[in-house]
Amino acid sequence: MRVYSLSGPSGSGKSTSALQFAHDHRIEAIIDDGLLIKNGQKIAGTSAKFEKNTIKAIRRAIFQDELHRKEVMDAIKKHHIQSILIIGTSDKMTKKIAEQLNIGPIQQFYYIDNIRSKNEIKLAQFIRSTQGKHLMPIPYRQVEQNFFKRFIQKGFDIFSKNRVKLGETTIVQPDFHRQTIEISPNVFIDLIHYVVSNYPVIAKVDSIQFTMKKLTPKIYISLQIKAPVHYDVVNAIEELQKQISIEFQRHFEFEPMQMQIFIKGIM
């Protein structure tokens, strides 16, 4: 069996990247937080994300429970899996999982900063720390439901570069993740409005929208510029976009993934 490792800090987006990464490297299956995943579907295991505390979650993730370990080992044999990607927070953790499941030594080690940009990693960590949201690379229907104790919602579909659907995601808020910081969307909008309204060539701000759909921050701004236009408009708007990104980086430690500015007129 070919065994691969993908590691990185908690909340850095490993689970978000797992399906695409496995597809690109032609890896059949994934081990992620106690689950065995193949073709975007859970085929065995129990997620560590539903444990009551961090210690139990770690033990679940590294397969210290005998029945859990046996279930996953039997499924690997039953499905004749020939290549597998183990996800963890460190090389030490992924090596431990490979040892526990008796699937041989890891042939190749990869790291989250090899496949995601610094901004994507910072954004993922920001969402984890402020909202306590964890992503599971399996469909919503396969997640154990308990609406009295846990926040669970459908995530988004994962597609390959040629638009083939690889799987789905589910967003959960584990019981053990209790420390979060609530940030109102108005905070982001107020910051954008402050930067735009104080920019030299802007005459009026008509509207500002900030969205975080699919965990992707997007900004839409409608404005009017000052007359007479004795300046390079394109360059001025590009500089405004840079200024907004700088302020987001300074205050929130991530930059918007997409920013559209519409010029509605001249005043």
Phi and psi in degrees as a GROMACS rama.xvg file:
@    title "Ramachandran Plot"
@    xaxis  label "Phi"
@    yaxis  label "Psi"
@TYPE xy
-91.4468  125.539  ARG-2
-120.179  130.336  VAL-3
-121.73  154.815  TYR-4
-123.184  136.935  SER-5
-129.114  115.572  LEU-6
-128.46  160.904  SER-7
173.079  166.446  GLY-8
-59.3429  157.23  PRO-9
-58.9202  137.016  SER-10
78.2921  12.3151  GLY-11
-90.6656  -0.410642  SER-12
99.3078  21.9796  GLY-13
-63.8883  -46.2466  LYS-14
-65.4381  -35.4092  SER-15
-62.1591  -36.2528  THR-16
-90.4324  -12.6969  SER-17
-59.6201  -48.1431  ALA-18
-64.3679  -44.6838  LEU-19
-64.425  -43.5802  GLN-20
-61.5876  -46.6552  PHE-21
-62.9099  -40.3738  ALA-22
-63.8815  -45.6897  HIS-23
-62.905  -31.8784  ASP-24
-101.569  10.2993  HIS-25
54.4466  47.2949  ARG-26
-101.189  128.026  ILE-27
-66.8126  -46.4031  GLU-28
-133.849  165.386  ALA-29
-132.712  138.106  ILE-30
-107.619  116.738  ILE-31
-140.417  114.932  ASP-32
52.3163  42.3942  ASP-33
92.0313  -4.07127  GLY-34
-104.09  146.1  LEU-35
-105.492  120.363  LEU-36
-120.312  133.245  ILE-37
-139.608  133.785  LYS-38
53.4438  38.5322  ASN-39
74.8024  8.50396  GLY-40
-121.916  143.385  GLN-41
-74.0202  127.485  LYS-42
-114.359  -11.8808  ILE-43
-168.892  163.244  ALA-44
98.3033  170.779  GLY-45
-129.106  133.727  THR-46
-71.3524  137.252  SER-47
-67.784  -18.2188  ALA-48
-68.4765  -13.9962  LYS-49
-104.145  14.4085  PHE-50
-79.1638  162.547  GLU-51
-78.3679  -28.0263  LYS-52
-144.822  171.737  ASN-53
-64.7009  -39.4959  THR-54
-61.3128  -46.8887  ILE-55
-64.832  -35.444  LYS-56
-63.8898  -42.1544  ALA-57
-64.4292  -44.1805  ILE-58
-61.6718  -38.7196  ARG-59
-66.1872  -41.8457  ARG-60
-65.7473  -31.1481  ALA-61
-101.286  13.6795  ILE-62
60.6177  49.953  PHE-63
-81.3406  -19.6332  GLN-64
-80.0894  127.479  ASP-65
-63.724  -44.2369  GLU-66
-65.4545  -40.0887  LEU-67
-62.833  -47.0613  HIS-68
-59.8656  -46.1263  ARG-69
-64.0751  -40.2221  LYS-70
-57.7486  -45.4377  GLU-71
-72.1075  -41.5347  VAL-72
-60.6728  -42.4224  MET-73
-64.8262  -37.7787  ASP-74
-68.1326  -36.258  ALA-75
-61.3895  -41.955  ILE-76
-70.0873  -43.5128  LYS-77
-61.284  -39.2395  LYS-78
-90.868  5.09498  HIS-79
51.7004  45.9611  HIS-80
-71.4519  127.789  ILE-81
-107.345  -12.8444  GLN-82
-147.258  140.241  SER-83
-147.13  141.869  ILE-84
-108.667  122.495  LEU-85
-101.818  126.727  ILE-86
-105.69  133.548  ILE-87
-158.891  178.066  GLY-88
-85.3429  -11.9762  THR-89
-159.212  165.503  SER-90
-60.127  -38.7006  ASP-91
-59.0309  -42.1688  LYS-92
-67.8044  -45.9254  MET-93
-67.0298  -34.8746  THR-94
-63.3819  -40.8468  LYS-95
-62.7914  -41.9945  LYS-96
-64.5028  -43.3613  ILE-97
-60.3692  -39.8079  ALA-98
-66.8158  -45.2404  GLU-99
-61.4559  -38.2445  GLN-100
-89.0415  -1.95184  LEU-101
55.7579  48.5067  ASN-102
-111.967  18.0716  ILE-103
86.6911  174.165  GLY-104
-70.3684  154.407  PRO-105
-79.4744  127.541  ILE-106
-86.2024  -30.5365  GLN-107
-141.979  132.536  GLN-108
-109.774  129.822  PHE-109
-122.732  159.185  TYR-110
-131.814  148.844  TYR-111
-58.9651  -33.0831  ILE-112
-76.1655  -2.79496  ASP-113
-83.1564  -22.6959  ASN-114
-120.979  -11.3305  ILE-115
-126.024  147.544  ARG-116
-73.629  162.501  SER-117
-59.5358  -38.4433  LYS-118
-65.8958  -40.4997  ASN-119
-63.9996  -40.0281  GLU-120
-66.7052  -44.5758  ILE-121
-63.6278  -38.7242  LYS-122
-64.0766  -44.5765  LEU-123
-61.0225  -42.1548  ALA-124
-69.167  -33.9369  GLN-125
-63.3538  -46.2102  PHE-126
-64.1716  -39.7875  ILE-127
-62.8711  -44.2599  ARG-128
-76.1554  -31.0861  SER-129
-91.5682  -32.2637  THR-130
-114.379  -13.4704  GLN-131
67.0792  22.4289  GLY-132
-88.822  132.076  LYS-133
-116.455  144.007  HIS-134
-109.621  135.138  LEU-135
-113.178  129.726  MET-136
-83.5007  47.0611  PRO-137
-136.161  159.891  ILE-138
-64.8574  153.058  PRO-139
-54.9788  -40.0727  TYR-140
-66.8883  -17.9221  ARG-141
-94.4271  -0.326528  GLN-142
-90.569  132.041  VAL-143
-59.9676  126.821  GLU-144
-96.4214  132.189  GLN-145
-152.751  85.1144  ASN-146
-72.3844  -11.5099  PHE-147
-80.4703  -20.666  PHE-148
-120.728  -23.2214  LYS-149
-128.779  147.102  ARG-150
-86.2452  118.517  PHE-151
-135.961  131.139  ILE-152
-149.915  158.999  GLN-153
-64.6569  140.932  LYS-154
-95.018  -118.74  GLY-155
-144.476  162.189  PHE-156
-80.322  147.591  ASP-157
-108.02  126.37  ILE-158
-118.803  149.764  PHE-159
-75.9058  175.845  SER-160
-63.4627  -27.1291  LYS-161
-100.478  24.7095  ASN-162
68.2397  28.2605  ARG-163
-88.7411  129.98  VAL-164
-70.8433  124.417  LYS-165
-97.6395  -25.3742  LEU-166
166.191  -168.951  GLY-167
-130.109  167.255  GLU-168
-127.496  157.724  THR-169
-131.392  136.96  THR-170
-102.22  127.796  ILE-171
-130.741  161.533  VAL-172
-125.282  98.4138  GLN-173
-60.4851  154.436  PRO-174
-60.3006  -34.377  ASP-175
-78.291  -10.7091  PHE-176
-97.6553  90.6618  HIS-177
-106.769  -17.8061  ARG-178
-96.0107  104.259  GLN-179
-132.527  161.705  THR-180
-119.305  121.448  ILE-181
-85.5713  125.646  GLU-182
-121.367  116.841  ILE-183
-67.3545  143.55  SER-184
-55.7175  -27.5476  PRO-185
-63.6505  -25.4634  ASN-186
-63.4401  -44.3182  VAL-187
-65.9934  -43.9569  PHE-188
-64.0638  -41.0115  ILE-189
-62.7111  -39.1562  ASP-190
-65.3677  -44.9166  LEU-191
-61.2126  -44.9368  ILE-192
-61.7046  -40.661  HIS-193
-62.117  -45.9439  TYR-194
-65.5554  -46.5376  VAL-195
-67.3158  -46.3566  VAL-196
-67.0348  -21.4791  SER-197
-98.0104  4.21689  ASN-198
-80.6105  133.331  TYR-199
-52.5487  -39.2126  PRO-200
-92.6884  0.451572  VAL-201
-89.6657  123.998  ILE-202
-90.8843  -37.8205  ALA-203
-156.148  140.817  LYS-204
-101.061  115.266  VAL-205
-82.8716  -45.9772  ASP-206
-159.155  153.36  SER-207
-137.098  130.919  ILE-208
-124.333  137.976  GLN-209
-129.49  124.636  PHE-210
-126.777  155.736  THR-211
-130.813  40.0738  MET-212
-67.7142  141.007  LYS-213
54.4513  32.4574  LYS-214
59.5259  27.3869  LEU-215
-119.675  112.36  THR-216
-73.9397  125.792  PRO-217
-128.962  142.647  LYS-218
-123.504  133.339  ILE-219
-125.629  124.181  TYR-220
-127.746  132.258  ILE-221
-116.182  129.106  SER-222
-151.052  174.049  LEU-223
-126.947  142.306  GLN-224
-102.618  164.19  ILE-225
-81.5605  147.002  LYS-226
-107.813  156.36  ALA-227
-75.2167  153.617  PRO-228
-90.3451  82.0872  VAL-229
-103.806  31.1211  HIS-230
-138.207  164.597  TYR-231
-79.1258  105.965  ASP-232
-63.3619  -45.4456  VAL-233
-60.6417  -46.2663  VAL-234
-63.7568  -39.6474  ASN-235
-63.3685  -41.9224  ALA-236
-70.7509  -37.2599  ILE-237
-62.91  -38.6455  GLU-238
-67.3415  -35.5456  GLU-239
-63.8355  -43.5727  LEU-240
-59.3169  -42.0493  GLN-241
-63.0833  -40.4224  LYS-242
-64.5877  -40.5716  GLN-243
-63.3478  -43.5644  ILE-244
-61.553  -40.6064  SER-245
-62.0877  -43.5108  ILE-246
-67.3398  -36.7257  GLU-247
-64.6595  -42.5133  PHE-248
-62.4499  -40.8326  GLN-249
-69.5684  -39.3258  ARG-250
-91.5624  -35.4429  HIS-251
-119.227  -7.68733  PHE-252
67.283  27.6912  GLU-253
-150.95  163.31  PHE-254
-114.339  151.455  GLU-255
-59.9058  141.349  PRO-256
-76.2096  -29.2941  MET-257
-146.154  137.477  GLN-258
-141.299  121.019  MET-259
-119.098  127.149  GLN-260
-118.103  123.252  ILE-261
-107.171  125.291  PHE-262
-94.232  113.094  ILE-263
-92.4898  -16.454  LYS-264
176.841  -177.272  GLY-265
-123.428  134.352  ILE-266
